[in-house]
Amino acid sequence: NMTKSSTLPLDVFFHITEELEDGPTALRHIALTNRCLLSCARSGLYSSITLSDTSGLLRAKRLSRTIRAEPKLGALIKSLRISELMCQAPYDSGYFYGVPPTPDLLPFHLLPNLITLDLHSLALRQGPQGIDDLVAIVGALPWLETLLCDTLAQNVHHGPEEPGMHLGPPCHPVLREIVVKDGSWSHWTFATQLLRSHPRSIERLEHVTVSFPDRLSADGLA
C-alpha cells in the first residue's frame, strides 16, 4: 500500500535502493512507482555509470543530454568507468575504431561529486592532444579521489580527430590514489602536465600504483 508506505521516512527508501544498486531493472521499476521513490531510485541508477563497447558512445551522448538538461543528475554520479569505446566507421560496416576520451565526450564539469574515474582500454588522441585531454578532464572534477588508467594506448589509428571542448576554469582535484597499468602512452608526460596545471592535486595523495610489462616504461612516471 503506497499510501501507508509513503509515510515512512525517506531515508528508509534510500537504504532500500542502495541495496539494489546492482539491479538497474528493479530500480527503474521503483522509479516509475511514484514521485517519492523517483529520487531514491535515481540515486542508485546514477551512482555508478559504465560506458563501454559500441553501445558506450551512444550512452555517453544520451547521458550528456540528460545531465545538461538536469545538472542535479550529474551530481549523483560517484563512479564512472569508460572502457573500450568503439564507433563504426562511416561507409564501412565491417570496421570499428576506438573513441578517445576527450573533454567533449561528456560534460565532465557537470560531475561535481565524481570520486572514481576508471579509464580502461582506450585509445588516446595522438601526440600532446591526448595528454592535454586527460589533464583537462581531471581538472574538471573537483572531488576526484581515485584515477585508474589501465591499458591506454597512444599514437594509434582511431578515426578522425576533433578539437577538444573547453571546460572553463580548472578546479583542483583532491587525488588520493593513482593507478597506472600497462598500455603504451606518455604517462610520464601526463604526470608532469598534471602537476603543472593542478599542483595541489597531489597534496592528499596516499597511494600510487604503477604496473607495466617492462621496467623502463614504469620508470618514466618516477
Long-range contacts (C-beta under 8 A, 24 or more apart in sequence): 2-33, 2-34, 6-34, 6-36, 10-36, 10-40, 13-37, 13-40, 14-40, 14-43, 16-40, 17-41, 17-43, 17-44, 18-43, 18-44, 20-44, 21-47, 21-48, 42-73, 42-76, 43-76, 46-73, 46-76, 46-77, 47-76, 47-77, 47-78, 47-79, 48-77, 48-78, 48-79, 48-80, 48-81, 49-77, 49-79, 49-80, 49-81, 50-80, 50-81, 50-83, 51-80, 51-81, 51-82, 51-83, 51-85, 52-81, 52-82, 52-83, 52-84, 52-85, 53-83, 53-84, 53-85, 53-86, 54-86, 54-87, 54-88, 54-96, 56-82, 56-83, 56-84, 56-85, 56-86, 56-99, 57-85, 57-86, 57-87, 57-99, 60-85, 60-105, 60-106, 63-106, 64-106, 64-107, 67-107, 67-110, 67-111, 68-107, 68-110, 71-110, 74-107, 74-110, 74-111, 74-112, 75-110, 75-111, 75-112, 75-113, 76-113, 77-111, 77-113, 77-114, 78-113, 78-114, 78-115, 78-116, 79-114, 79-115, 79-116, 79-118, 80-111, 80-114, 80-116, 80-117, 80-118, 81-118, 81-120, 82-117, 82-118, 82-119, 82-120, 82-122, 83-118, 83-119, 83-120, 83-121, 83-122, 84-120, 84-121, 84-122, 85-122, 87-159, 89-159, 97-123, 97-157, 97-158, 97-159, 98-122, 98-123, 98-153, 98-156, 98-158, 98-159, 99-123, 99-158, 99-159, 100-124, 100-125, 100-130, 100-133, 100-158, 101-133, 101-134, 101-137, 102-133, 102-137, 102-162, 102-164, 102-165, 103-133, 103-136, 103-137, 103-140, 103-164, 103-165, 103-166, 103-167, 104-162, 104-164, 104-165, 108-137, 108-140, 108-141, 108-167, 109-140, 109-167, 109-168, 111-140, 111-141, 112-141, 112-142, 112-143, 113-143, 114-141, 114-143, 114-144, 115-143, 115-144, 115-145, 115-146, 116-144, 116-145, 116-146, 116-148, 117-141, 117-144, 117-146, 117-147, 117-148, 118-148, 118-150, 119-147, 119-148, 119-149, 119-150, 119-152, 120-148, 120-150, 120-151, 121-150, 121-151, 121-152, 122-151, 122-152, 122-153, 123-152, 123-153, 123-154, 123-156, 123-158, 124-152, 124-153, 124-154, 124-185, 125-154, 125-158, 125-161, 126-154, 126-155, 126-156, 126-161, 127-155, 128-189, 129-161, 129-164, 130-154, 130-185, 130-186, 131-186, 131-189, 131-190, 131-193, 132-164, 132-193, 133-164, 134-190, 135-190, 135-193, 135-194, 135-197, 135-198, 136-164, 136-167, 136-170, 137-167, 138-173, 138-175, 138-194, 138-198, 138-201, 139-167, 139-170, 139-171, 139-173, 139-197, 139-198, 140-167, 140-168, 140-170, 140-171, 141-171, 141-173, 142-171, 142-172, 142-173, 142-174, 143-173, 143-174, 144-173, 144-174, 144-175, 145-174, 145-175, 145-176, 145-177, 146-175, 146-176, 146-177, 146-178, 146-179, 147-175, 147-177, 147-178, 147-179, 148-179, 148-181, 149-178, 149-179, 149-180, 149-181, 149-183, 149-187, 150-179, 150-181, 150-182, 150-183, 151-181, 151-182, 151-183, 152-183, 152-184, 152-185, 152-187, 153-183, 153-184, 153-185, 154-184, 154-185, 154-186, 155-184, 170-197, 170-198, 172-198, 172-200, 172-201, 173-198, 173-201, 174-201, 174-203, 174-204, 175-201, 175-202, 175-204, 175-205, 176-204, 176-205, 176-206, 176-207, 177-205, 177-206, 177-207, 177-208, 177-209, 178-205, 178-207, 178-208, 178-209, 179-207, 179-208, 179-209, 180-209, 180-210, 180-211, 180-212, 180-221, 181-209, 181-210, 181-211, 181-212, 182-211, 182-212, 182-213, 183-212, 184-217, 187-217, 187-220, 187-221, 188-220, 188-221, 191-221
